[in-house]
Amino acid sequence: MAQKIKVSCHVCACTNKVEVAPEFCPSCKTNLVAPVESLRLRAENTTFGNAEKFKVGAIGAQQGDLLLTSHRLIGLKEKVGAASVAGAVGGLVGGLLEAALAGKYEFEFEIPLTNVVAVEEDKIGLFKALVVRTVDGQAYKMKVPKREKDQWAQLLLRR
């Protein structure tokens, strides 16, 4: 058995132990070999999703982290699986907690900043949110920290 190496992503901070270093991060799809983007803002444990899927309030939304890099907006949704549930219950079996943390998120969407045409204010339930509109007519709602809302809007509109 080959010795495993620890690989960390500079954008999403995902850490994996692998035998062969991957070219792209398995969580956020960032190029690990030739890193050209950097993390600007991160909203953890937030609500987001395609605006068409939203029903009343936040029904139909995803929970997870939003990452704004120098090139794109990334949505990472939380995984809910047997390992994460067992890990949350108290790590009854050794290593389950570590396994749950290693694969906590999965890729939901990405929007290149060059595709953003508008950023508007809206609501998700009772909370203020931003709606990001893209060149292909899609709209994505996202709840970001209130004190960072203007900063998110400005950075999303920069090319």
Number of C-alpha atoms within 10 A of each C-alpha: 4 7 8 12 12 11 18 15 19 16 23 23 12 18 17 20 13 13 13 12 16 13 12 15 22 17 23 22 15 21 17 18 11 9 12 11 16 15 15 14 18 19 18 14 16 18 22 28 22 17 18 12 13 17 12 8 12 19 11 16 21 21 19 21 22 26 20 26 22 18 19 19 21 22 28 24 24 18 18 12 12 11 21 21 15 15 20 14 10 11 16 11 10 10 11 19 19 14 14 21 16 15 19 19 22 16 16 17 15 17 18 16 19 14 17 22 14 14 19 11 14 14 15 21 12 8 12 15 21 22 22 24 19 18 11 9 9 13 19 19 26 26 21 24 15 11 8 11 15 14 11 19 17 10 15 25 15 11 11
